[in-house]
Amino acid sequence: MSFFDAVEAAVTGFLCEGIRAADYRVAMAETVQSALGVGSNRRGSPYEPLTVSEVSGGSMLIRWSDGMVSRGSLTRAPQAALEDVLQSAFEGRYDDPDVVDFPGRSDIPDIDLHSAGTEAIATGSDARALPEILEILEGVREGCGAKLLDASARAVAVRRRVITSGGFRGDSDSTTMAFWIGLDSLACDGFESRVPFAVGDVRRRAERTADDFTALSRELGEGPRGRTRVVLHPRTAESFLRTFLFGALSGAAVANGRSRFTLDDFHSGRIAFRDDFSLRTRPFTPLGVGSFRFTDEGLVAREVELIRDGKLMTPLLGLKYARRLEMDATPVPGSIGGYAFGLGRRMSREEALSGSERCVLVHSVLGMHTQDAVRGEYSVLAPQGVLYEDGSAKGRVTSTLNGAFFSDLLSTDLAMVDFDGFACPGLMMEVELS
Amino acid sequence: MSDNRPLLLRTELIAELTERAREAGVYAVFRFEEQRSRSIGIEGVRVEAVESSFSGGLGVQAFTTSGHCGFSSIDDPETDRAVRALDRAVAAAKAAEAAGLDANPAILEIPPETGQVFPATSYAFSGLTVGEMREHAVVVAGEFAAAAGGLTVRTSFGISIDSWRIARTDGTDVHFEVPRSMLHALVTARENGEAVRTSASITGNSYELLLDREARDGLARRIAKAADLARELLTAELYLAGSYRLLIDFALAKGLAHEAFGHAAESDGLDSSILGRNGRFRTGERFGSEKVTIIDESIEGDNAFQPYSGNGVPRRAVTILRDGVLKESLADVHTAHRAKTPVTGASRLSGFASPPIPRMSNIRVEVADPVPIPQGKDFYDWEPEEVRDLLIEAGDLPEGKKIIFLSGYRGGQVNPALGDFVFNCTAIYELTTGDVKLFKPGIFSGRIEAVLHSIARGYGPLRLDAAGTCGKAGQSVPSSGGSHHFLLIDENPQVRIGGRS
């Protein structure tokens, strides 16, 4: 019996005090992964060895015949441990009137998420791909004059299954390939794909990182002070968006009064952003890194408008909070690549950096996780900014960025900036630097 | 009190794996882990989720005789699956050798170790059913909601017992458990579209956080203060960014030691760290005021306790900085030789599926000759006005001067290569002889080389229970530490707080 089947059988067969599972949802995943890293120029050191691993695990939600609810999670385990988790979950069952929806049979969109080539790398059948990527990155390091390379490459193959007592049954195979490059701890970038990276693609992306390294290597010291145009690199922009915007769109946060936005804001379609700002999910791109077929709750993928013309349309809602807020559930992508951001003012990286008399390209910030996500105000250190004057990179500056992100999203100064190879756009905005 | 110890049953499997590894001509480290955990989240007094979890597996790290390494992990490591993991690790190590990857034979030379550590706890993990845990937590959440005086409160409690058995083919066999628990309350104040969060938490190692009156009453008092602070912060202003004479509390001092110094002292990063030169730890060089000593020490019962390294080496206390001078690196067996410092057993375990890496446990800043404070007064009972009076009495806050008091730790981050660190606080107070003013929090940032030279004075005894979570290289482990109740940091242009311009 497979582990998936064992878990389902354990849930359906459990009986205690005359109580059994009346409804349930089980979401499981089997993952195989290969990885190899470089730490301080050492490839395959004991900290980043050549690795082949497999792990299975998942979660379960049960509504018992007495109306109470339990949750549990586990990795693949002997039958006794599985029964122990079920028994503990049963003992801890609680009343939750919002847990009543267990999706039924659905037509699952047929979206290609799987690459046989990536799976071969993940299982170790293709042992050359990961070293090849790292060899390219080592060559790029030598070419740009960086002293130290830190890098990693990995391939992952995942087999997922979600089943519910309502009749939903979803199986999905997906793959992900990723590499990361860091040069002298000054410039770093990470990239993901569902298919194996082409050699030329790896080199092109790494050379762009090397260009950033060259600019960051010229240390100028303190950066400009006062209100200054900045371009947030996609990695930095993503950290802002995740902390503040997606934090505020969380259905649990809205329902429990911990979001900047209230339920009324969504019902009334409050304009909280610039009127040309939009955000929707984008789950159907074939082999897109943010694409998916169904969620762990058994919600099939569909496009959802979260923000339209600056108006709040819906929070990100799982089944529980959708019921509590009396709104439709929203299938949520697992990565930023599953979202499409829209803004009237949009430009390329080159246009953004050359179109300003003076601006700072912020490659990374320190301290984002310490910010108060509800308030939206931020104060973060940016030790890896590059000062551009008339489109020319002058060198590395250090600044502290201070501001209020929700105000930034309303500002007419805001623009989205497309960076080659990144799903999330960069953001150009005026920020107080200190 | 203890629970069942299922990893005791792995002895035969370890023997079988050891024999198989020897036959393959490799040295291997076997890391068995089983973790059981329970958690509950309560909004106000409404239970939002109760969860029971189990995870367990085996990580195998194999080394060829030349020191080339391969790693594999697998869950549910019954014999066939464990053998599969070993075979994969062996194949990976031999492939690494064939490809000429990094060779690091240091582990082949260390002596074998045996031992067991099972910390005592007030209550066994299975001493309460999950249902009983839920009922107690609901009562506690009600007390916390009342303490918050009408503000939104989310109460969460988590308990886990993490069991490890680490064996090596040289006969090493160490077995230990790390029990942990945490009770946390998140308070949210809202007004006129503004919202502010504050929080309070305590850590322990069993259900004592729920069951012992003193622990929960202490946290309830802190929640009441956190609620008051959240209300006041709704209308507080940002402070003027700049460099000031600063006072930080023990939790922020833990953040300072952890972010500004501890990470830079880890032996795997000394090729790029500012505390390293050509991969060597800069032992003997001055990096701080002669009053300052920084020590990392794994303490039984603490949030960051881990008695053995991920390779089965006993973890010992490490004096990173003594009287301002660098002494020892946080070194594990793989990079201590390169760092030219002793092996201190510093690698932490974040899970069976990850190779261990050098990390801190409980890190503290000690300052010579601290100013004594009244005995018997709990740290959390100090009001900002009393802190101001303490500074005046100590002669550190004269008329016409000000000290900026950063209170409450909200996490931090560091780039050890560039020497930049940041951390954030819950609130800023401007202390003068005539007034105490509250301001919104601002990021505290600086240069590692600068800040330790500016530590001027400590106040009160050591308090080491500031707990958090440390992320590094995609791995996450519990961390903790502290210092004297308060630390005074002299004004330094390379140490700033963010705020308005």
Interface residues (C-beta under 8 A of the other chain):
Chain A: F3 G39 S40 N41 R42 R43 G44 S45 P46 Y47 E48 P49 L50 T51 V52 S53 E54 V55 S56 G57 S70 R71 G72 S73 L74 T75 R76 A77 P78 A81 L82 D84 V85 S88 A89 E91 G92 R93 Y94 D95 D96 G124 A127 P131 L148 D184 S185 L186 R225 G226 A252 N256 G257 R258 S259 R260 L366 G367 H369 T370 Q371 D372 A373 V374 R375 E377 S379 V380 L381 P383 Q384 T398 T400 N402 E432 L433 S434
Chain B: R38 I40 E43 V47 E48 A49 V50 E51 S52 S53 F54 S55 G56 G57 Q61 F63 H68 C69 G70 F71 S72 S73 I74 D75 D76 E78 R88 A91 A92 A93 A95 A96 A99 L101 D102 N104 I107 T129 V130 G131 M133 R134 T152 R154 L186 T188 R190 G193 E194 A195 V196 R197 L238 A241 G242 D268 G269 D271 S272 G279 H334 A353 P355 I357 R410 G411 G412 Q413 V414 N415 P416 A417 L418 D420 F421 V422 F423 N424 K440 P441 G442 I443 S445 A473 R496 G498 G499 R500 S501
